[in-house]
Amino acid sequence: MIAPEVLDSLDQLTMPVLLCDGSGQIAHVNPAFCAWMGIGARRWVQQPVDMLLAPGSLLSGWMARALQLGHAERTPALRLEVAPNTEREAIVTVSPWRGPSGGIAALFE
């Protein structure tokens, strides 16, 4: 469980951010992410992070590497495409994050 004050802090950022649990399921997206992608928050929660990428690319691989190594990993430019007409290009930083309850997660920015 992610502390509400942590989610409130993420929601204040103007940079698009999403938080995944250790299995690669999206646990939270901030309003900047929703505005950038043009899709509301409810659409994202409990979806696999790999749904963001065009076929053939996997964010979960970058997430697994960051969690295994214990430090942030930065991707090359990736094409994000969730639905028709939502294509975006981004360089994603994936950071391991330990919540106060001890669960491991990854922060994507």
Backbone hydrogen bonds, N-H to C=O, Kabsch-Sander energy under -0.5 kcal/mol:
donor,donor_aa,acceptor,acceptor_aa,energy
6,V,3,A,-1.0
7,L,3,A,-1.7
8,D,4,P,-2.6
9,S,5,E,-1.8
10,L,6,V,-2.3
11,D,7,L,-2.3
12,Q,8,D,-0.8
12,Q,9,S,-0.8
13,L,9,S,-0.6
13,L,10,L,-1.1
18,L,108,F,-2.1
19,L,28,H,-2.9
20,C,106,A,-2.8
21,D,25,Q,-2.6
22,G,104,I,-0.9
24,G,21,D,-2.0
26,I,47,Q,-3.2
27,A,19,L,-3.4
28,H,19,L,-1.7
30,N,17,V,-2.3
33,F,30,N,-0.7
34,C,30,N,-1.9
35,A,31,P,-2.6
36,W,32,A,-2.2
37,M,33,F,-2.4
38,G,34,C,-2.0
39,I,34,C,-1.2
43,R,40,G,-0.9
44,W,41,A,-1.6
45,V,41,A,-1.4
46,Q,26,I,-3.5
47,Q,44,W,-1.9
49,V,24,G,-2.9
51,M,48,P,-2.1
52,L,49,V,-1.8
53,L,50,D,-1.2
54,A,79,R,-1.7
57,S,54,A,-1.5
62,W,58,L,-0.7
63,M,59,L,-2.4
64,A,60,S,-2.7
65,R,61,G,-1.9
66,A,62,W,-2.3
67,L,63,M,-2.6
68,Q,64,A,-2.4
69,L,65,R,-2.7
70,G,66,A,-1.9
71,H,66,A,-0.8
73,E,94,V,-2.4
75,T,92,V,-2.8
78,L,90,A,-3.1
80,L,78,L,-0.7
80,L,88,R,-3.3
81,E,52,L,-2.7
86,T,83,A,-1.7
88,R,80,L,-2.5
90,A,78,L,-2.3
92,V,76,P,-0.5
92,V,90,A,-0.6
94,V,73,E,-3.2
94,V,92,V,-0.6
95,S,93,T,-0.6
95,S,107,L,-2.7
97,W,105,A,-2.7
99,G,97,W,-0.6
99,G,103,G,-2.3
102,G,99,G,-2.0
105,A,97,W,-2.7
106,A,20,C,-2.0
107,L,95,S,-3.0
108,F,18,L,-3.2
108,F,106,A,-0.5
109,E,93,T,-2.1
